[in-house]
Amino acid sequence: MPSRHQSSRVLVTLAAFVVVVAGMRAAEPLLTPFLLSALIAMICTPPLFWLQQKKVSTGLAVLIVVIGIMVVGLLLGTFVGSSLNDFANAAPTYQARLKEETIALFAWLSNFGIDASSQVLLEYFDPAKAMQMIAASLKQLGGVLTNTFLILLTVVFILLEASGFPTKLRSSLQDPDSTLTRFAEITTNVKRYLSIKTVFSLITGLLVTLWLYLFDVDFPLLWGLIAFLLNYVPNIGSIIAAVPAVLLAFVQFGLSRALIVAAGYVAINIVIGSILEPRFMGRGLGLSTLVVFLSLVFWGWVLGPIGMLLSVLLTMIVKIAMESREETRWIGILLGSNATETISTDTD
């Protein structure tokens, strides 16, 4: 009987998981702006709390933070929005030129005795379709970001609730001290992870923009923004961010310039992602490479391109929450990058 009862609980849990995932997928148009709002609000809570510590009223502090968000959003909208439209309009031209460059590359390889039929290879692998997919993904991302008013309004309400939420939580719980301690541990680690990741993502985006500008690749600010966003996805994100810029360099200048651009991406991500970031991040805030890939596929399937962007953050929140309870700690260890890691607030 106990084994049957345990099997029933597992089946009910799996069924509930399927229902929740199906509901999230159906609610993707509504859920995606809310998750973006939550991400922006989490990034903005440290300056909000800093202003409150300086005796600034909550309303004025939120107003200052929101004005800062609007200024940054206006700058991004001005520069990146035009780049998105220009790239989408030029995508058919880039596709044709990419196909021509690929055929020329096959012809060059044949001079070295490498027999490669361009027609056969293009039937199975057409790089022009990769450019088309990139344009479609950027267009979908731009479509989500155009819902600026709803996102900004949600951020305002989240920030207004942030300061009073612990008090409400304490009043509603039977054992507030233990629950608030666990909640504080989760939020502290999530904020720390997000703060460190945001700083290094910003550095990565700036370096990529400067590198591409140096070699006259079109839309360097757009690719820098993509590198900034996808740096939140460790290991895989840097590869995905490099693909459109390298393809564009190949279209514009040929193979040699594309290899130089790719080498720059590799150098930037080795220095930032493999040397500097792990030193500040600590061992306890890492995810297994397999978990990163699976979360990328899963959240991308559920929420589209924005889900891919938020995949690691959502999985990281689950990992930190699991490790905060003794009975679920084993799940957090399985999600981690090594078997002996524990959540630690100390840097190496």
N, C-alpha and C positions, 0 to 999 in steps of 0.2 A: 504493500500500500504506500509506504513512504516514497518508493522509487516512482510509482505512478503519479503521486502528487507532485513530485519534483519535475517529472516530464511534462505534466500539465502546465506548471508555472513557466517552464521554458517555452512551450508552444504559445502560451498567452503573451509572454514578453515579445517573442518574435512577431506574432500577429500585430501587437500594438506598434512595434517598430515599423512594420510595413505600412500600417494605416497612417502613422505620423509622417513617414517619408512621402507617401502618396499625397497627403494633404499639403506638405511643403512644396512639392512639385506643382500641384494645382494652383497654389497661392503665390507662385514665383513672382508675378508682376507686383504684388503688394509687399511680399516679404523682402525682396531685394532692396528697395529703397530704405526699408526699416533697418536692415542689417548694415547698410552703408551709413545710415544716421547713427547707429550704435557705435560703429567703428570711429566715426568722426568725433562723437561725444567722448569716447574713451580717450582719444588723443588730446582732447581739449580739457578734460577734467583737471590735470595737473596745474595748468595756468589759472583755471578757475579757482581751485583751492588755494593757490598761492595768493591770488588777489583777496580772497576772503580772509586769509591770515594777516594781510596788511590792513584789515579793518574796512575793506570795501564792501558795501552792501551786496547781497546776492543778486538783486536785480541789475545793479550797475555793473557787477562783475560779469554777469551773463551777457549784458549788452556789449561790453568791451570785447569779450571773446567772440561773440557773433559778428561784430564789425570786422575783427581780424579774419574770421572765416570768409566773410563776404569779399574782403579785399583780395585774399588769396584766390578765392573762386573766380573773381572778376578777371584777375591776371591770367589764370589758367584758361578761363573761357575765351579770353581775347586771343591768346597766342595758340593754344592747343586746339580750340574749336575750329579756327580757320585752317589749321594744319590737317585736322581730320577731314574736313570737307575737300580740301585740295587733294589729299591723298586718295580719297574715295573717287574723285573725278578723274584723277590721273591713273587709277588702278588698271583700266583696260590697256593703256599705253605701256605701262610697266609689264603687264602680262605678255604682250606681244614681244617686247624687247627682251624679256627674260627667256622666252622660248627661242628667240634668235640666238642669244648668247649661249644657251644650252646646246643647240645644234652646232654652233661654232666650236664649243668645247669638245664635243664628240669628234668633230673633224680634226681638231688639234691632237687629240689622243690617238687617232688612227695613224698619225705620222710616226708615232713611237711603237707601232705594231700592236696597239691595243684595239682589237676589232670590236667596235661598239656601234650597233645599228641605232641611229637616233630615232627612227620611226618606231621601232619595236620598244625601245626604252620609254619613249614619250607616251606609248599606249598604257604602260604600267605605272610610270612615274612622270607626271606632267608638272614641272615646277610652277607653271603659270597658274595652276589650280591652287597651289600653296599661297600665291600672292592674292588670289581671289578670296580664299578663306580668311587671310589676314585682314583684307578690306572689310569683309562681312563682320568679322569679330569686332573690329574697331568701330564700325557703324553701330553695332548693337550696344557696345560700351558707351558710345556717345549718346545713344537714345536713352539709356538709363540715366546718364548724368544730366540730361536736359530737364529731368524732373526735379530741378533745383529747389523750387519753392517748397515742395512737400518734404524734401530731405532737410532743408534748413529749418523749417518749422518744427519737425520732429526733434532735431538736435536741440533747439531752444527748450522744448518741454523736457527732454531728458536731462539737460543741464540744470533746469529749475528744480527737478525732482532729486537730483544727485545729492545735494547737501542734506535734505531732510529724510532720505530713504533709510539710513541706519536707525533713526528715531522711530519711524513707522515700523520697521522690522522688529525692533526691541519691544514695542508695545503689543505686537501681534503674536509673539512666540511665548511658549510656556517656559522654555529654558534658553533665554536670549543670549547668555554669556557664552556658552559653548558654540551655539550656532553662529553668533556674530564673530567669534574668534576664527572659526573655520571660513566664514564668508570673507573676513578681512585678509586671511592668508591667501585665498583664491584671488581676490581682487588685487592684492599687492603684487603677486607673481605675474598676473596677467598684465597689469600696468607696467611693471618692470620690463617684461618681455616686449610689450608693444612700444615702449619708449626707446629701448635700445634698438629694436628693429627699425623704427621710424628714422632715427638718426642715421644709421648706416645705410638705409634705403635711400635717404636724401643724398648722402655722399655719393652713393653709387650712381644715382640719376644725374647728378651734376657732372661727375667724371665722364659718364657715357656721352652726355650732351657736348661737353668740351672736346672729347675725342672725335666724335662724328663731325662737329663743326670744323675741326682742324683738317679733316680730309674731305670737306665739301659734300658730305652725304646729305641728301634732301631731308627736310623735316627733323633736324637734330633734337629740337625741343620735344617733339612728339615721342621720339624713341627714348629720350631721357626720362620722360614721364612713364612710359611703358616699363623701362628698367626699374624705376622707383617703385611702381606698383607691384611688379612681379618679383621684386626682391623679397617681398613678404612670403614668397613660396621658396624655401631653401632648396638648393641642388637643382631642381627642375626649372624653377622660375627664371634663373639667369640664362638657361639654354633657350627657353621659349622667347625671352625678350631679345636675344641676339639674332634670331632667325630673320625677322623682317628687315632689320638694318643691314645684315650681311647680304641678303638677297638684293636689297636696293643698291648697295655698293657694287654688287656684281653686275646689276643692270646698267648702272651709270658708268662704271670705270673698268669693268672686267675682273678677271680672277685675281690678279695680283693685289688690287686695292681691297677686294673683298676679304682676302686672307689677312691683310694688315688690320682691317676693322675687326675681324674675328679674333686676332691675337690681342687686340686691345681689350675686348670683352673678357677674354680668358684671364688676362693679367689683372684687370680690375676686380673680377670676382674671386680670384685666388687670394689677392691681398685682403679684400674686404670680408669675403665669405668664409675663407679658410684660416686666416691668421688673426685679423683684428676682432671680428664679431664674436667668435667662440671665446676669446679671452675675456670679453666683457659680459657675455651672455651667461657663462657658467655651464656646467655639465647638466644641471637639473632641468634646463629648459630646452632640451633637444628632443627631436622626434626621429624615429627610425626612418631611413630612406624609403623603405617599402610602405610605411604608413603615410609618408608625405605623398607618394605617388598614388596610393589608393584613395586618400582623402581628396586629392586633386581630381581624380576621375569621378568619385562619388558626388562631391559638392558641385562639380562642373555639370554633371548630369542633372542634378536637382535644381540648381539655380543659374545655370548658364555661365558666361564668362565672369560675372561678378562672384559666383560661387567658387570658381577657380581661384580668384583673387583672395577670397576670405577663407579658403579651405583650411589652410594651416592654422590660422587664428582660431577658427571654430574647433578644430581638432585639439589645439593646444589648450583651449579652455576646458574641453572634456578631460584631457589628460591631467591638468592641474586639479580639477574637481575630483577625479577618481583618486588621486594620490592624497587628497586631504582626509579621506576616510580609510580606516584600517581594513575594513571588509572589502573595499574596492581597490585597494592599493596595487594589487597584482595587475589590474587592467592598465593602470598608469605605467607600470614597469614594462609591460608588453608593448605599449605605445612608444616607449622611450628609445633613445639611440643606443643604450647599452644596458645590460642586465643589472648593474650595480648602482645605477644612478638614483639619486634622490633629489627632491626639490631643495635647492639651496639659494639663499639670497646673497651668498658671498661670491665675489668674482675671483677668478684664478689669479 
